[in-house]
Amino acid sequence: MLVKAVSAAPVALILGILIGDYLGPSPSHLFLFGVAIFGSLAGILFLSSPRDKSTSWPDAVSFLTLSVLLTIVFMGVSVEQRSLNGLENWSLQDAVTKRAEVTLWGSVVDDPHGSRWTTEARVRVDKAQLNQSGAQPFDVNRIIAVRAEASAARRLVVLSAGDGVVLRGWLHPLAGYDRYLRWFHVAAVIVATDLVSASRPKSLVYLVANKSRDLVLDGTADLSSKPRALMAGFLLGDTRDIDPEVINEFRSSGLSHLLAVSGSNVAFVLVLVGPLVSRFPRPIRLGAIFLVLIIFGAMTRWEPSVLRACAMAACAVFAAYIGRPARGVRLLGIAVFLLLLADPFLLHSVGFLLSVGASLGICLLAPVIALWLRGPNWFRLAFATTAAAQIGVAPVLLVVFGSIPLVSIPANLLAVPLVGPLTVWGLASGVASGLINLPAPDLAGALQWPTEVLAEAILGIANLTSQIPIDLSLPAVGVGLVIGGLFALRRSALRALRRRMIRERELVLPSR
């Protein structure tokens, strides 16, 4: 029962988050209330139980399991309500309502995107000051979306995540389409009229991450425009320079997940780093791997899929370190539980849901599908993994986008075998080319030739398969499920009738 409680913990937490979302913002203390309930129930259970523990132990375990799950539900309600309350009640709320002019001190959360005329970014604000006589700076600690214009846009667009900024502009509340930004913990919008100053990151992690990121991107300088933009998406999740037409082709062919950093990227990074740390003592090796995961997460700007992949990898490494290796489903459950407990708004992120759905589908369905298939081992594994991932993300795609491209399975079967070599070679050669680009530019260009060929091949596959407009819509899936359910019921009914006839025949006919 306790094992079932561990398995059901993410479900209980999700239920609590949904309840908290329904109840709305509140300085909720239900977490403490749930802990008190759990402690009280556990105390009553063990104080009132008889001396013969063997007779009451199953009931005791069931009682503890229910109390643990109830506590987790309260935890989900509490963290969601408190997160929503943080967006509604904060030190600049009155200034936002009045659309006041302010000066903000903070750091950039993600890489700014846009043009030199209009640039958007998210900034974590540490301090703010109202632009009026006698006003003093005060602490804020909230994320605000920035829309910079004119000269401020031209200066902001060249910055990177982690850079410090001082902005001046007018605050606005979230309205209309901007309300989706609250799931990124954005509390307001500032239309910045001036970027007063900018500085390098104060965080050592972002200093190293930005240097590593620039090194990889500099190493792809010899590639043509489309492959270079594609490699930035493959390696770092940076899709700012990818042509919108290419993005539409990847989306139409079911290959858009390749433009987001995922578990495969994290696995490739650990494969490259593994030999470098293999000779270290086990505690140092564990710390080094955790540090690599943190730096890589900062390089990819902590996209939701990266969070899931890094958390799952950290759980797997720690489980192996303590000698308790766990299955993929359990690692995924632990990672999802910890991430949602830290940030319940991830439940509203489409990227996070797609990443979790694909991982869950691979963990649960890939081995079963591989057993059903016939053919070479490489084909069975590739097809089973692709089909399982597509089944796992199907509910999210149907609800959010209303359809699933049926061409995604053959497109992934063609493209995914190229992704592994492209990612490993692109990352390794990108770093090497970045280091030798100045002293040996010809050699740096030669190192990028395989990257160019593989990237062009994937672009060609996306372009070819996107021209096959066969989608599976939500009504079609509903009809398919009804028909499949009717066939399943008919088969079950025939089996039950057959068993009944066999039993009756055994009762009527004499035994020989």
C-alpha positions as CSV (number, residue, x, y, z in Angstrom):
1,M,0.0,0.0,0.0
2,L,2.8,2.4,0.8
3,V,4.3,1.7,-2.7
4,K,0.9,2.6,-4.2
5,A,0.8,5.8,-2.1
6,V,4.2,6.8,-3.7
7,S,2.9,6.0,-7.1
8,A,-0.3,7.9,-6.5
9,A,1.4,11.0,-5.0
10,P,1.7,12.9,-8.3
11,V,-2.0,12.3,-9.1
12,A,-3.0,13.5,-5.6
13,L,-0.8,16.6,-6.0
14,I,-2.3,17.4,-9.4
15,L,-5.8,17.0,-7.9
16,G,-4.9,19.4,-5.2
17,I,-3.5,21.9,-7.7
18,L,-6.7,21.8,-9.8
19,I,-8.8,22.3,-6.6
20,G,-6.6,25.2,-5.6
21,D,-6.9,26.7,-9.1
22,Y,-10.7,26.5,-8.8
23,L,-10.8,28.0,-5.3
24,G,-8.6,31.0,-6.4
25,P,-5.9,33.0,-4.8
26,S,-5.5,32.9,-1.0
27,P,-2.7,33.0,1.6
28,S,-3.5,29.3,2.1
29,H,-2.1,27.4,5.0
30,L,-3.7,24.1,4.1
31,F,-0.2,22.5,3.8
32,L,0.2,22.9,7.6
33,F,-3.3,21.8,8.1
34,G,-2.6,18.6,6.0
35,V,0.5,17.9,8.0
36,A,-1.4,18.3,11.2
37,I,-4.1,15.9,10.0
38,F,-1.4,13.3,8.9
39,G,0.3,13.6,12.3
40,S,-2.9,13.3,14.2
41,L,-4.2,10.3,12.3
42,A,-0.8,8.5,12.6
43,G,-0.6,9.2,16.3
44,I,-4.2,8.0,17.0
45,L,-3.5,5.0,14.9
46,F,-0.4,3.8,16.7
47,L,-1.6,4.8,20.2
48,S,-4.9,3.0,19.9
49,S,-3.6,-0.1,18.1
50,P,-3.5,-3.3,20.1
51,R,-0.3,-5.0,21.1
52,D,-0.7,-7.7,18.5
53,K,0.5,-5.7,15.5
54,S,0.1,-8.6,13.1
55,T,-3.7,-8.4,13.2
56,S,-4.0,-4.7,12.6
57,W,-1.0,-4.0,10.3
58,P,-2.8,-4.1,6.9
59,D,-5.5,-1.7,8.2
60,A,-2.8,0.5,9.7
61,V,-1.0,0.7,6.3
62,S,-4.2,1.5,4.5
63,F,-5.0,4.2,7.1
64,L,-1.5,5.7,6.7
65,T,-1.7,5.6,2.9
66,L,-5.0,7.5,2.9
67,S,-3.7,10.1,5.3
68,V,-0.5,10.6,3.2
69,L,-2.5,11.1,0.0
70,L,-4.9,13.4,1.8
71,T,-2.0,15.4,3.0
72,I,-0.6,15.6,-0.5
73,V,-3.9,16.9,-1.8
74,F,-3.8,19.7,0.8
75,M,-0.3,20.5,-0.2
76,G,-1.4,20.9,-3.8
77,V,-4.3,23.2,-2.9
78,S,-2.0,25.3,-0.7
79,V,0.9,25.8,-3.2
80,E,-1.5,26.7,-6.0
81,Q,-3.5,29.2,-3.9
82,R,-0.4,30.8,-2.5
83,S,1.2,31.1,-6.0
84,L,-2.0,32.7,-7.3
85,N,-2.1,35.0,-4.3
86,G,1.4,36.2,-5.0
87,L,0.2,37.5,-8.4
88,E,-2.7,39.3,-6.9
89,N,-1.2,40.8,-3.7
90,W,2.2,42.4,-3.9
91,S,4.0,45.6,-3.2
92,L,3.4,47.2,-6.7
93,Q,-0.2,46.1,-7.1
94,D,-1.6,49.7,-6.5
95,A,1.0,51.1,-8.9
96,V,0.0,48.6,-11.6
97,T,-3.7,49.5,-11.1
98,K,-2.9,53.2,-11.5
99,R,-0.5,52.5,-14.4
100,A,2.2,54.4,-12.6
101,E,5.7,55.3,-14.0
102,V,8.4,53.4,-12.1
103,T,12.1,52.5,-12.2
104,L,12.9,48.8,-11.8
105,W,16.1,47.0,-10.8
106,G,16.4,43.3,-11.7
107,S,17.8,40.6,-14.0
108,V,16.6,39.1,-17.3
109,V,14.9,35.7,-16.9
110,D,15.0,34.6,-20.6
111,D,16.7,35.8,-23.7
112,P,14.9,38.9,-25.1
113,H,13.3,38.4,-28.5
114,G,11.9,40.7,-31.1
115,S,13.4,43.4,-33.3
116,R,15.2,46.6,-32.8
117,W,11.9,48.4,-32.8
118,T,10.0,46.3,-30.3
119,T,11.6,43.8,-27.9
120,E,10.0,41.6,-25.3
121,A,11.5,39.8,-22.3
122,R,10.8,38.8,-18.7
123,V,12.6,40.4,-15.9
124,R,12.8,39.3,-12.2
125,V,12.5,42.6,-10.4
126,D,14.4,42.9,-7.1
127,K,13.7,46.6,-6.3
128,A,11.4,49.3,-7.6
129,Q,10.9,53.0,-7.1
130,L,7.9,55.1,-8.0
131,N,9.0,58.1,-10.2
132,Q,7.6,60.7,-7.9
133,S,9.2,63.1,-5.5
134,G,10.2,61.7,-2.2
135,A,9.8,58.0,-3.2
136,Q,12.3,55.5,-2.0
137,P,13.2,52.1,-3.5
138,F,11.6,49.0,-2.0
139,D,11.9,45.3,-2.4
140,V,9.6,43.6,-4.9
141,N,10.8,40.0,-5.9
142,R,8.4,39.4,-8.7
143,I,8.6,38.7,-12.5
144,I,7.4,41.4,-14.8
145,A,7.0,41.2,-18.6
146,V,8.9,43.9,-20.5
147,R,7.9,45.5,-23.8
148,A,10.7,47.8,-24.8
149,E,10.3,50.4,-27.6
150,A,12.6,52.6,-29.6
151,S,16.1,53.0,-28.2
152,A,15.3,50.7,-25.2
153,A,14.4,47.9,-27.6
154,R,17.7,48.2,-29.5
155,R,19.7,47.9,-26.3
156,L,17.6,45.2,-24.7
157,V,17.5,42.8,-27.6
158,V,21.3,42.2,-27.4
159,L,21.2,41.1,-23.8
160,S,21.1,37.5,-22.5
161,A,19.4,35.7,-19.6
162,G,20.9,36.6,-16.3
163,D,22.1,40.1,-17.3
164,G,21.2,42.8,-14.8
165,V,19.1,45.7,-16.0
166,V,17.6,49.0,-14.8
167,L,14.4,49.9,-16.6
168,R,12.2,52.9,-16.6
169,G,8.6,52.8,-17.9
170,W,4.9,52.6,-17.3
171,L,3.2,49.6,-15.5
172,H,0.1,47.9,-16.9
173,P,-2.0,45.0,-15.6
174,L,-2.2,41.7,-17.5
175,A,-5.2,41.9,-19.8
176,G,-6.5,40.0,-22.8
177,Y,-4.0,37.6,-24.4
178,D,-1.4,38.7,-21.9
179,R,-3.2,36.8,-19.1
180,Y,-1.5,33.6,-20.2
181,L,1.8,35.1,-18.9
182,R,0.6,34.6,-15.3
183,W,1.4,30.8,-15.7
184,F,5.0,32.0,-16.1
185,H,4.7,33.9,-12.7
186,V,4.4,37.2,-14.5
187,A,2.6,39.7,-12.3
188,A,2.4,42.8,-14.6
189,V,3.7,44.3,-17.8
190,I,6.0,47.4,-18.1
191,V,6.2,49.4,-21.3
192,A,9.9,50.4,-21.0
193,T,10.8,53.8,-22.4
194,D,14.4,53.7,-21.3
195,L,17.0,51.0,-20.5
196,V,19.0,53.0,-17.9
197,S,21.8,50.5,-17.5
198,A,22.8,46.9,-18.1
199,S,25.4,44.7,-16.4
200,R,26.8,41.2,-16.6
201,P,25.2,38.4,-14.6
202,K,25.9,38.3,-10.9
203,S,25.3,34.6,-10.8
204,L,28.3,32.4,-11.5
205,V,26.0,29.7,-13.0
206,Y,24.7,32.2,-15.6
207,L,28.2,33.5,-16.3
208,V,29.4,30.0,-17.1
209,A,26.2,29.1,-19.0
210,N,26.3,32.1,-21.2
211,K,29.9,31.6,-22.0
212,S,29.3,28.0,-22.9
213,R,26.2,28.9,-24.9
214,D,28.1,31.6,-26.9
215,L,30.9,29.0,-27.5
216,V,28.5,26.5,-29.0
217,L,26.7,29.1,-31.1
218,D,30.0,30.6,-32.3
219,G,31.1,27.1,-33.4
220,T,28.1,27.0,-35.9
221,A,29.1,30.2,-37.6
222,D,30.3,28.4,-40.7
223,L,26.9,26.8,-41.3
224,S,24.4,28.3,-43.7
225,S,21.5,30.2,-42.2
226,K,18.8,27.5,-41.9
227,P,21.0,24.8,-40.5
228,R,22.6,27.2,-38.0
229,A,19.2,28.4,-36.7
230,L,18.1,24.7,-36.6
231,M,21.2,23.7,-34.5
232,A,20.4,26.5,-32.0
233,G,17.0,25.0,-31.6
234,F,18.3,21.4,-31.4
235,L,21.1,22.1,-29.0
236,L,19.8,25.0,-26.9
237,G,16.1,25.3,-27.6
238,D,16.7,28.8,-29.1
239,T,14.2,29.1,-31.9
240,R,14.3,32.9,-32.3
241,D,16.2,32.8,-35.6
242,I,14.3,29.9,-37.2
243,D,12.2,30.9,-40.1
244,P,8.4,30.8,-39.3
245,E,7.9,28.7,-42.4
246,V,10.3,26.0,-41.1
247,I,8.6,26.0,-37.7
248,N,5.2,25.4,-39.4
249,E,6.7,22.5,-41.4
250,F,8.1,20.9,-38.3
251,R,4.7,21.4,-36.6
252,S,2.7,20.0,-39.5
253,S,5.0,16.9,-39.7
254,G,4.9,16.2,-36.0
255,L,8.6,17.0,-35.5
256,S,8.2,20.2,-33.5
257,H,9.4,18.4,-30.4
258,L,12.9,18.3,-32.0
259,L,13.1,22.1,-31.6
260,A,12.7,21.8,-27.9
261,V,15.5,20.5,-25.6
262,S,14.4,17.2,-24.0
263,G,15.6,14.1,-22.3
264,S,17.6,13.0,-25.2
265,N,19.7,16.2,-25.1
266,V,20.3,15.8,-21.4
267,A,21.3,12.1,-22.0
268,F,23.8,13.1,-24.7
269,V,25.3,15.8,-22.5
270,L,25.8,13.2,-19.7
271,V,27.3,10.8,-22.2
272,L,29.9,13.4,-23.2
273,V,30.6,14.4,-19.6
274,G,30.7,10.9,-18.3
275,P,34.2,9.9,-19.3
276,L,35.5,13.2,-17.8
277,V,34.2,12.5,-14.3
278,S,34.4,8.8,-14.3
279,R,37.7,8.8,-12.4
280,F,36.5,11.1,-9.6
281,P,35.4,9.7,-6.2
282,R,31.6,8.9,-6.1
283,P,30.5,11.9,-4.0
284,I,32.5,14.3,-6.3
285,R,31.2,12.6,-9.4
286,L,27.6,13.0,-8.1
287,G,28.2,16.7,-7.4
288,A,29.9,17.2,-10.8
289,I,26.9,15.7,-12.6
290,F,24.4,17.8,-10.7
291,L,26.5,20.9,-11.6
292,V,26.5,19.9,-15.3
293,L,22.7,19.5,-15.2
294,I,22.3,23.0,-13.6
295,I,24.6,24.7,-16.1
296,F,22.9,22.9,-19.0
297,G,19.5,23.9,-17.7
298,A,20.7,27.5,-17.5
299,M,22.1,27.3,-21.0
300,T,18.7,26.2,-22.3
301,R,16.9,28.8,-20.1
302,W,15.0,26.2,-18.0
303,E,12.3,25.4,-20.5
304,P,9.6,23.2,-19.0
305,S,10.8,20.1,-21.0
306,V,14.4,20.8,-19.8
307,L,13.1,21.0,-16.2
308,R,11.4,17.6,-16.5
309,A,14.5,16.0,-18.2
310,C,17.0,17.4,-15.7
311,A,14.9,16.5,-12.7
312,M,14.4,13.0,-14.0
313,A,18.1,12.6,-14.7
314,A,19.1,14.0,-11.3
315,C,16.7,11.5,-9.7
316,A,18.2,8.6,-11.7
317,V,21.7,9.6,-10.9
318,F,20.9,9.9,-7.2
319,A,19.1,6.6,-7.1
320,A,22.1,4.9,-8.6
321,Y,24.4,6.6,-6.2
322,I,22.5,5.3,-3.1
323,G,22.2,1.8,-4.7
324,R,18.5,2.0,-5.3
325,P,18.0,2.2,-9.1
326,A,14.4,2.8,-10.0
327,R,12.3,2.2,-13.1
328,G,11.5,5.0,-15.5
329,V,7.9,5.4,-14.4
330,R,8.8,5.8,-10.8
331,L,11.6,8.3,-11.7
332,L,9.1,10.3,-13.8
333,G,6.6,10.3,-11.0
334,I,9.2,11.5,-8.4
335,A,10.4,14.2,-10.8
336,V,6.9,15.4,-11.7
337,F,5.9,15.5,-8.0
338,L,9.0,17.5,-6.9
339,L,8.6,20.0,-9.9
340,L,4.9,20.6,-9.3
341,L,5.5,21.0,-5.6
342,A,8.1,23.7,-6.4
343,D,6.1,25.3,-9.2
344,P,2.4,24.3,-9.5
345,F,2.0,26.6,-12.6
346,L,3.9,24.0,-14.6
347,L,0.6,22.1,-14.8
348,H,-0.6,24.8,-17.1
349,S,2.4,24.6,-19.4
350,V,1.8,22.8,-22.7
351,G,5.5,22.1,-23.1
352,F,5.6,20.4,-19.7
353,L,2.5,18.3,-20.4
354,L,3.8,17.2,-23.7
355,S,7.2,16.3,-22.2
356,V,5.6,14.3,-19.4
357,G,3.1,12.6,-21.8
358,A,5.9,11.5,-24.2
359,S,8.0,10.2,-21.3
360,L,5.1,8.3,-19.8
361,G,4.1,6.8,-23.1
362,I,7.7,5.6,-23.7
363,C,8.0,4.1,-20.2
364,L,4.6,2.3,-20.3
365,L,4.0,1.4,-23.9
366,A,7.3,1.2,-25.8
367,P,8.2,-2.3,-24.4
368,V,4.7,-3.6,-25.1
369,I,4.7,-2.3,-28.7
370,A,8.2,-3.6,-29.3
371,L,7.0,-7.1,-28.3
372,W,4.1,-7.0,-30.7
373,L,6.2,-6.0,-33.7
374,R,8.2,-8.2,-36.0
375,G,11.4,-7.3,-37.8
376,P,14.9,-6.2,-36.9
377,N,15.6,-5.1,-33.4
378,W,16.6,-1.5,-34.4
379,F,13.3,-1.1,-36.3
380,R,11.1,-2.5,-33.5
381,L,12.8,-0.2,-30.9
382,A,12.6,2.9,-33.1
383,F,9.0,2.4,-34.1
384,A,7.9,1.4,-30.6
385,T,9.5,4.5,-29.0
386,T,8.1,6.8,-31.6
387,A,4.6,5.3,-31.5
388,A,4.6,5.3,-27.7
389,A,5.7,8.9,-27.5
390,Q,3.0,10.0,-30.0
391,I,0.3,8.1,-28.0
392,G,1.5,9.7,-24.8
393,V,1.2,13.3,-26.3
394,A,-2.0,12.6,-28.2
395,P,-4.4,13.7,-25.4
396,V,-2.6,17.0,-25.0
397,L,-2.4,17.7,-28.7
398,L,-6.1,16.9,-29.2
399,V,-7.2,19.2,-26.4
400,V,-4.9,22.1,-27.2
401,F,-4.6,21.9,-31.0
402,G,-7.7,19.8,-31.9
403,S,-5.8,17.4,-34.2
404,I,-2.8,15.1,-34.6
405,P,-0.7,14.8,-37.8
406,L,-0.8,11.1,-38.7
407,V,2.4,11.6,-40.7
408,S,4.3,12.1,-37.5
409,I,5.2,8.5,-36.9
410,P,6.8,7.9,-40.3
411,A,8.4,11.4,-40.1
412,N,9.9,10.6,-36.7
413,L,11.1,7.2,-37.9
414,L,13.0,9.0,-40.7
415,A,14.2,12.0,-38.6
416,V,14.9,10.6,-35.1
417,P,17.8,8.3,-36.2
418,L,19.6,11.4,-37.5
419,V,18.9,13.4,-34.3
420,G,21.3,11.4,-32.1
421,P,24.4,11.8,-34.3
422,L,23.5,15.4,-35.1
423,T,23.1,16.4,-31.4
424,V,26.3,14.6,-30.3
425,W,28.4,15.7,-33.2
426,G,26.9,19.2,-33.3
427,L,27.5,19.8,-29.6
428,A,31.1,18.4,-29.6
429,S,32.1,20.0,-32.9
430,G,30.4,23.2,-31.9
431,V,32.5,23.5,-28.8
432,A,35.7,22.5,-30.7
433,S,35.0,24.8,-33.6
434,G,34.3,27.7,-31.2
435,L,37.7,27.1,-29.6
436,I,39.7,26.9,-32.9
437,N,37.7,29.2,-35.0
438,L,40.2,32.1,-34.8
439,P,43.5,30.1,-35.1
440,A,42.3,27.5,-37.6
441,P,39.1,28.7,-39.4
442,D,39.4,26.1,-42.2
443,L,39.5,23.2,-39.7
444,A,36.6,24.7,-37.8
445,G,34.6,24.8,-41.1
446,A,35.5,21.2,-41.9
447,L,34.3,20.0,-38.5
448,Q,30.9,21.5,-39.3
449,W,30.4,19.7,-42.6
450,P,28.7,16.6,-41.1
451,T,26.5,18.9,-39.1
452,E,25.4,20.7,-42.3
453,V,24.6,17.5,-44.1
454,L,22.5,16.0,-41.2
455,A,20.7,19.3,-40.5
456,E,19.8,19.7,-44.2
457,A,18.5,16.1,-44.2
458,I,16.2,16.7,-41.3
459,L,15.0,20.0,-42.9
460,G,14.2,18.0,-46.0
461,I,12.3,15.4,-44.1
462,A,10.2,18.1,-42.4
463,N,9.5,19.8,-45.7
464,L,8.5,16.6,-47.4
465,T,6.3,15.1,-44.7
466,S,4.6,18.5,-44.0
467,Q,3.1,18.3,-47.5
468,I,1.0,15.3,-46.5
469,P,-2.1,16.9,-44.9
470,I,-3.6,14.0,-43.0
471,D,-4.6,14.9,-39.5
472,L,-6.5,13.0,-36.9
473,S,-9.1,15.3,-35.4
474,L,-10.8,15.1,-32.0
475,P,-14.2,14.0,-33.5
476,A,-12.4,11.2,-35.4
477,V,-10.6,10.0,-32.3
478,G,-14.0,10.0,-30.5
479,V,-15.6,7.9,-33.2
480,G,-12.6,5.6,-33.2
481,L,-12.8,5.2,-29.4
482,V,-16.5,4.4,-29.6
483,I,-16.0,1.8,-32.4
484,G,-13.1,0.3,-30.5
485,G,-15.1,0.2,-27.3
486,L,-18.0,-1.6,-29.1
487,F,-15.6,-4.2,-30.6
488,A,-14.1,-4.7,-27.1
489,L,-17.5,-5.1,-25.5
490,R,-18.6,-7.5,-28.3
491,R,-15.4,-9.6,-27.8
492,S,-15.8,-9.6,-24.0
493,A,-19.5,-10.7,-24.4
494,L,-18.5,-13.5,-26.7
495,R,-15.9,-14.7,-24.3
496,A,-18.3,-14.6,-21.4
497,L,-20.9,-16.5,-23.5
498,R,-18.3,-19.1,-24.5
499,R,-17.3,-19.7,-20.9
500,R,-20.9,-20.0,-19.8
501,M,-21.6,-22.5,-22.6
502,I,-18.5,-24.5,-21.6
503,R,-19.7,-24.6,-17.9
504,E,-23.2,-25.7,-18.9
505,R,-21.8,-28.4,-21.2
506,E,-19.7,-29.7,-18.4
507,L,-22.7,-29.9,-16.2
508,V,-25.0,-31.6,-18.7
509,L,-22.6,-34.1,-20.4
510,P,-21.4,-37.0,-18.3
511,S,-17.7,-37.3,-17.7
512,R,-15.9,-40.0,-19.7
